[in-house]
Amino acid sequence: MEAVATVEPTTLQPRMANPAYAVPGAMPALMELGKAVSGAGVPPSTLELVHIRASQINGCGVCLVQHPRIAKRRGETDERLWAIAGWRDAPYFDPAERAALALAEAVTRLDDRAEAVPDAIWDEATRHYDEQQLGALVLSIALVNLWNRLNTTTRQVAGQAW
């Protein structure tokens, strides 16, 4: 049996500063993309739901602390936040949110199936969102996946300000 590498919970030190700060111009560019996405007509609550779901899949502690806080400030309920990982079996999400969550899962798990984003998932999303909103959803999901990868790769510590 092959040994599995583990990270000791007492070693909560980032490997480096967040790369978005280490590379000149990167943080402002990412922030501008976030602003563009947030102004494209997708409800802010839906964007937070997909951010949380992608972050759950990717195991990004930083985003799993940050995005529920943002969602709570915007009026999100505890029940909905607690149920995001089990959204298919929870009664708290409307059809548009379910389509966005399914899209978030597919875009986050690109290699989990032969067709990365199956037509059925895409078609359901198109029933609830226009082209601009779909573009915003795809960009937002991609952006949170980028943040997840930056944070987990460099072991950014959840709950700490950059």
Residue frames as qw, qx, qy, qz and C-alpha x, y, z in Angstrom:
[[0.000, 0.890, 0.456, 0.000, 0.00, 0.00, 0.00],
 [0.421, 0.454, -0.008, 0.785, 1.37, 3.39, -1.01],
 [0.287, -0.468, -0.451, 0.704, 1.82, 6.01, 1.71],
 [0.111, 0.829, 0.407, 0.366, -0.31, 9.13, 1.40],
 [0.325, 0.181, -0.240, 0.897, 1.30, 12.48, 2.15],
 [0.277, -0.791, -0.545, 0.029, -0.47, 14.46, 4.84],
 [0.146, 0.587, -0.136, 0.785, -0.28, 18.05, 5.95],
 [0.360, -0.311, -0.680, 0.557, -0.03, 18.56, 9.68],
 [0.101, -0.850, -0.463, -0.232, -2.81, 20.89, 10.88],
 [0.464, -0.769, -0.080, 0.431, -0.29, 22.77, 13.04],
 [0.481, -0.152, 0.373, 0.779, 1.71, 23.87, 9.99],
 [0.284, 0.822, 0.491, 0.041, -0.72, 26.55, 8.84],
 [0.210, -0.665, 0.228, 0.679, 1.79, 28.77, 7.13],
 [0.683, 0.703, 0.065, -0.187, 1.46, 29.87, 3.52],
 [0.837, 0.067, 0.241, 0.486, 4.21, 28.76, 1.19],
 [0.320, 0.098, 0.185, 0.924, 4.42, 32.27, -0.23],
 [0.258, 0.362, 0.200, -0.873, 2.38, 35.42, -0.56],
 [0.646, 0.523, 0.524, -0.188, -0.71, 34.98, -2.68],
 [0.530, 0.083, 0.511, 0.672, 0.53, 34.92, -6.30],
 [0.172, 0.819, 0.457, 0.301, -2.04, 37.55, -7.25],
 [0.261, -0.955, 0.044, 0.133, -0.08, 39.97, -5.06],
 [0.659, -0.407, 0.414, 0.478, 3.35, 38.66, -5.99],
 [0.466, 0.281, 0.545, 0.638, 2.90, 39.37, -9.72],
 [0.023, 0.359, 0.072, -0.930, 2.55, 43.08, -10.51],
 [0.389, 0.139, -0.342, -0.844, -0.82, 43.90, -12.05],
 [0.272, -0.133, -0.940, -0.156, -2.37, 40.47, -11.39],
 [0.030, -0.419, -0.745, 0.518, -4.61, 41.43, -8.45],
 [0.270, 0.434, 0.064, -0.857, -6.13, 44.50, -10.15],
 [0.353, 0.160, -0.698, -0.602, -6.80, 42.43, -13.28],
 [0.235, -0.235, -0.941, 0.058, -8.54, 39.68, -11.29],
 [0.058, 0.451, 0.543, -0.706, -10.55, 42.25, -9.35],
 [0.310, 0.345, -0.247, -0.851, -11.67, 43.94, -12.59],
 [0.343, -0.028, -0.860, -0.377, -12.79, 40.60, -13.98],
 [0.133, -0.352, -0.845, 0.380, -14.76, 39.99, -10.79],
 [0.180, 0.441, 0.232, -0.848, -16.45, 43.39, -11.14],
 [0.345, 0.208, -0.553, -0.729, -17.35, 42.74, -14.78],
 [0.294, -0.157, -0.937, -0.102, -18.87, 39.38, -13.90],
 [0.055, -0.401, -0.717, 0.567, -20.86, 40.77, -10.99],
 [0.246, 0.451, 0.077, -0.855, -22.49, 43.37, -13.23],
 [0.162, 0.129, -0.773, -0.600, -23.72, 40.97, -15.91],
 [0.621, -0.135, -0.213, -0.742, -27.16, 40.21, -14.52],
 [0.644, -0.143, -0.749, 0.066, -26.66, 36.98, -12.55],
 [0.551, -0.777, -0.100, -0.287, -28.09, 37.37, -9.05],
 [0.049, 0.685, -0.626, 0.370, -25.27, 37.92, -6.52],
 [0.724, -0.307, 0.509, -0.351, -26.69, 35.11, -4.37],
 [0.951, 0.301, 0.053, -0.049, -26.34, 32.69, -7.29],
 [0.490, 0.693, -0.448, 0.282, -22.74, 33.72, -7.87],
 [0.297, -0.580, 0.637, -0.412, -21.95, 33.10, -4.20],
 [0.908, -0.055, 0.323, -0.262, -23.62, 29.68, -4.35],
 [0.877, 0.448, -0.126, 0.115, -21.47, 28.61, -7.29],
 [0.184, 0.732, -0.539, 0.374, -18.35, 30.05, -5.65],
 [0.574, -0.439, 0.575, -0.383, -19.02, 28.01, -2.54],
 [0.960, 0.125, 0.200, -0.152, -19.81, 24.81, -4.46],
 [0.705, 0.599, -0.310, 0.219, -16.65, 25.00, -6.58],
 [0.030, -0.681, 0.581, -0.445, -14.61, 25.77, -3.46],
 [0.805, -0.271, 0.423, -0.317, -16.10, 22.74, -1.69],
 [0.944, 0.329, -0.004, 0.030, -15.06, 20.52, -4.59],
 [0.558, 0.638, -0.341, 0.406, -11.57, 22.02, -4.66],
 [0.744, -0.438, -0.363, 0.352, -11.13, 22.06, -0.88],
 [0.313, 0.469, -0.108, 0.819, -10.22, 25.76, -0.73],
 [0.396, -0.528, -0.594, 0.459, -10.46, 26.79, 2.91],
 [0.131, -0.193, -0.020, 0.972, -9.88, 30.47, 2.14],
 [0.293, -0.142, -0.462, -0.825, -12.87, 30.63, -0.20],
 [0.492, -0.416, -0.756, -0.120, -14.99, 28.42, 2.07],
 [0.292, -0.483, -0.466, 0.681, -14.57, 31.01, 4.82],
 [0.045, -0.207, 0.137, 0.968, -14.84, 34.09, 2.60],
 [0.239, -0.178, -0.612, -0.732, -17.81, 33.28, 0.35],
 [0.360, -0.561, -0.746, 0.017, -20.27, 32.16, 3.04],
 [0.248, -0.481, -0.314, 0.781, -19.44, 35.39, 4.92],
 [0.070, 0.095, -0.344, -0.932, -20.18, 37.41, 1.81],
 [0.312, -0.341, -0.773, -0.435, -23.38, 35.44, 1.22],
 [0.334, -0.558, -0.665, 0.368, -24.53, 35.99, 4.81],
 [0.114, -0.376, -0.086, 0.916, -23.93, 39.75, 4.51],
 [0.236, 0.021, -0.503, -0.831, -26.13, 39.68, 1.41],
 [0.649, -0.079, 0.189, -0.733, -28.93, 37.95, 3.32],
 [0.609, 0.138, -0.755, -0.199, -28.29, 34.28, 2.56],
 [0.782, -0.459, 0.101, -0.408, -29.85, 31.82, 5.02],
 [0.344, -0.502, 0.788, -0.094, -27.96, 29.26, 7.07],
 [0.804, 0.166, 0.540, -0.188, -30.12, 26.45, 5.70],
 [0.716, 0.695, -0.038, -0.051, -29.15, 27.21, 2.13],
 [0.118, 0.785, -0.602, 0.089, -25.47, 27.59, 2.99],
 [0.543, -0.336, 0.748, -0.181, -25.45, 24.30, 4.90],
 [0.795, 0.288, 0.511, -0.156, -27.14, 22.48, 2.03],
 [0.369, 0.752, -0.362, -0.408, -25.02, 23.63, -0.93],
 [0.065, -0.395, 0.901, 0.168, -23.00, 20.40, -1.13],
 [0.242, 0.238, 0.940, -0.044, -26.28, 18.46, -1.23],
 [0.280, 0.290, -0.052, -0.914, -28.21, 20.87, -3.44],
 [0.357, -0.016, -0.775, -0.521, -29.80, 18.09, -5.50],
 [0.410, -0.369, -0.832, 0.061, -31.63, 16.76, -2.44],
 [0.142, -0.358, -0.451, 0.805, -32.35, 20.06, -0.70],
 [0.186, 0.735, 0.641, 0.118, -35.58, 22.01, -1.27],
 [0.233, -0.755, -0.141, 0.596, -33.93, 25.42, -0.88],
 [0.201, -0.360, 0.468, 0.781, -32.78, 26.12, -4.44],
 [0.611, 0.581, 0.189, -0.503, -34.85, 27.27, -7.39],
 [0.873, 0.359, 0.294, 0.153, -34.43, 25.81, -10.90],
 [0.405, 0.865, -0.191, 0.228, -32.10, 28.61, -12.06],
 [0.334, -0.745, 0.553, -0.167, -29.84, 28.13, -9.03],
 [0.864, -0.095, 0.494, 0.003, -29.84, 24.38, -9.60],
 [0.759, 0.618, 0.084, 0.189, -28.79, 24.92, -13.22],
 [0.128, 0.884, -0.374, 0.250, -25.98, 27.22, -12.07],
 [0.596, -0.547, 0.573, -0.133, -24.81, 24.74, -9.43],
 [0.910, 0.184, 0.361, 0.087, -24.80, 21.89, -11.96],
 [0.563, 0.782, -0.099, 0.250, -22.79, 24.07, -14.35],
 [0.205, -0.833, 0.470, -0.209, -20.36, 24.97, -11.54],
 [0.794, -0.296, 0.530, -0.020, -19.79, 21.30, -10.78],
 [0.851, 0.435, 0.236, 0.175, -19.24, 20.39, -14.44],
 [0.363, 0.866, -0.207, 0.276, -16.86, 23.29, -15.09],
 [0.384, -0.740, 0.517, -0.192, -14.94, 22.53, -11.89],
 [0.702, -0.197, 0.685, 0.019, -14.70, 18.78, -12.60],
 [0.492, 0.614, -0.346, -0.511, -13.79, 18.94, -16.28],
 [0.303, 0.393, -0.854, -0.155, -12.13, 15.53, -16.42],
 [0.444, -0.070, 0.767, -0.458, -14.76, 13.57, -14.49],
 [0.704, 0.425, 0.525, -0.218, -16.72, 12.56, -17.59],
 [0.601, 0.223, 0.536, 0.549, -16.18, 12.02, -21.32],
 [0.141, 0.714, 0.306, 0.614, -17.99, 15.26, -22.18],
 [0.299, 0.046, -0.451, 0.840, -16.63, 17.87, -19.76],
 [0.310, 0.229, 0.338, -0.859, -19.81, 19.95, -19.72],
 [0.252, 0.300, 0.902, 0.180, -22.62, 17.72, -20.98],
 [0.100, -0.310, -0.459, -0.827, -25.22, 19.19, -23.30],
 [0.423, -0.623, -0.647, -0.117, -27.97, 18.46, -20.77],
 [0.438, -0.556, -0.310, 0.634, -26.27, 20.66, -18.16],
 [0.178, -0.101, 0.239, 0.949, -25.57, 23.41, -20.68],
 [0.181, -0.418, -0.638, -0.621, -29.08, 23.27, -22.14],
 [0.410, -0.681, -0.586, 0.155, -30.64, 23.55, -18.69],
 [0.352, -0.446, -0.113, 0.815, -28.49, 26.60, -17.95],
 [0.058, 0.087, 0.429, 0.897, -29.61, 28.22, -21.23],
 [0.251, -0.608, -0.702, -0.273, -33.23, 27.87, -20.10],
 [0.430, -0.768, -0.382, 0.281, -32.53, 30.20, -17.18],
 [0.332, -0.676, 0.146, 0.641, -29.78, 32.55, -18.34],
 [0.579, 0.811, 0.019, -0.086, -29.20, 34.64, -21.45],
 [0.804, 0.403, -0.163, 0.405, -25.86, 34.71, -23.26],
 [0.079, 0.724, -0.351, 0.588, -24.40, 37.54, -21.18],
 [0.682, -0.532, 0.314, -0.391, -25.45, 35.83, -17.96],
 [0.995, 0.035, 0.018, 0.096, -24.07, 32.48, -19.15],
 [0.569, 0.584, -0.279, 0.506, -20.81, 34.19, -19.99],
 [0.244, -0.693, 0.376, -0.564, -20.75, 35.70, -16.52],
 [0.898, -0.332, 0.192, -0.216, -21.47, 32.34, -14.90],
 [0.924, 0.239, -0.096, 0.282, -18.72, 30.58, -16.85],
 [0.334, 0.653, -0.322, 0.598, -16.24, 33.38, -16.13],
 [0.485, -0.642, 0.304, -0.510, -17.23, 33.47, -12.46],
 [0.977, -0.184, 0.101, -0.046, -16.85, 29.71, -12.09],
 [0.781, 0.406, -0.177, 0.440, -13.49, 29.84, -13.86],
 [0.055, 0.728, -0.313, 0.608, -12.39, 32.74, -11.65],
 [0.694, -0.560, 0.295, -0.344, -13.29, 31.00, -8.38],
 [0.986, 0.039, 0.013, 0.161, -11.48, 27.90, -9.64],
 [0.508, 0.609, -0.264, 0.549, -8.43, 30.11, -10.30],
 [0.302, -0.696, 0.350, -0.549, -8.63, 31.52, -6.76],
 [0.930, -0.301, 0.137, -0.160, -9.05, 28.00, -5.38],
 [0.900, 0.258, -0.101, 0.336, -5.93, 26.86, -7.20],
 [0.235, 0.693, -0.318, 0.602, -3.88, 29.88, -6.12],
 [0.518, -0.621, 0.306, -0.502, -4.94, 29.47, -2.49],
 [0.964, -0.213, 0.137, -0.084, -4.55, 25.71, -2.21],
 [0.806, 0.422, -0.191, 0.369, -1.27, 25.51, -4.13],
 [0.264, 0.555, -0.379, 0.691, 0.37, 28.14, -1.95],
 [0.497, -0.376, -0.721, 0.304, -1.45, 26.98, 1.21],
 [0.129, -0.441, 0.077, -0.885, -3.05, 30.32, 1.98],
 [0.120, -0.166, -0.841, 0.501, -4.56, 30.19, 5.45],
 [0.219, -0.629, -0.638, -0.388, -8.34, 30.38, 5.78],
 [0.395, -0.826, -0.387, 0.114, -9.61, 33.35, 7.76],
 [0.473, -0.476, 0.069, 0.738, -6.46, 35.44, 7.36],
 [0.359, 0.899, 0.079, -0.236, -6.50, 38.67, 5.42],
 [0.783, 0.321, 0.098, 0.524, -3.99, 38.95, 2.62]]
